[in-house]
Amino acid sequence: MPIREAIKTHITKLQRLPERNKKIVLWTIVAILAIVMGFFWIKSAMNKLSQIGNEIGQIEFPQIETAE
C-alpha cells in the first residue's frame, strides 16, 4: 500500500505546517476546484444553448395566407 503511505505522509506534513501556510494550501485547493467546476458548468451551459439553438431551427411556423 505505497499510495496509502504516501497520502499519510503528505497529511502529516500538512498538519505540521504553520497556520498561514495551511490557509494558503486550503485556498489554493478551493480555487482549483472552483476553476474545474466552473469549466464543467460553462461547458454544460454551452451544450444546452447549442441544443436550444438546434431545436429553434427545427420549429415550423404556420403559413398564413393573405389576400392580395
N, C-alpha and C positions, 0 to 999 in steps of 0.2 A: 504494500500500500504506500508507494512513494508519493502519490498525489496527496493523500490524506496528511502525510507528514509534512509535505511542503506547505499545505494550507495552514496547518497548525503552527508551523514556524513563522509564516507571514503574519498570522493573527497575533502571535506572541510579540513580534517586532512592533506591530501597530500599537499594541497595548502599552508598550514601553516608551512610545513617543511622547513628547511634551504636548500639552493641550492645544497649543497653537497649530502644531503640525497635524494633529488629529483632525482639527477643523478643516484644514486645507485639504487633507485626503478625503474627508467626508464630502465637502462641497465640490471637489473635482469629480467624484463618483456621481453625485447628484446631477452635475452639469452634463456629464457624458450620457447618463440615462435620459435626461431631458432632450438632448440633441437626437439620440436614437429614436425615442418615442415621437418626437416632432417629425423626423424624417418619414416614419411609417404613417403618421397621421396625414401628412401632406400628400404622400403617395396614394393613400386610400381616397382622400378627397378628390384628387385629380382623376383617379379611375372612375369615381362615381359621377363627376361632372362630365367626363367623356361619354359615359353610358347615357346620361340625360341628353347630351347633345345628339347622340345617335338616335335615341327614341323620338326626340322632337323632329328630326329629319324624316322620320317614317310616318308622321301624322298626315293623314289625308283629310284635307278640308273639303267640306261640301261645296259643290258647284252651284253658284247662284245664277239663275237665268234672268237676264234683264231684257226688257222690251226696248228695242232701239228704233 
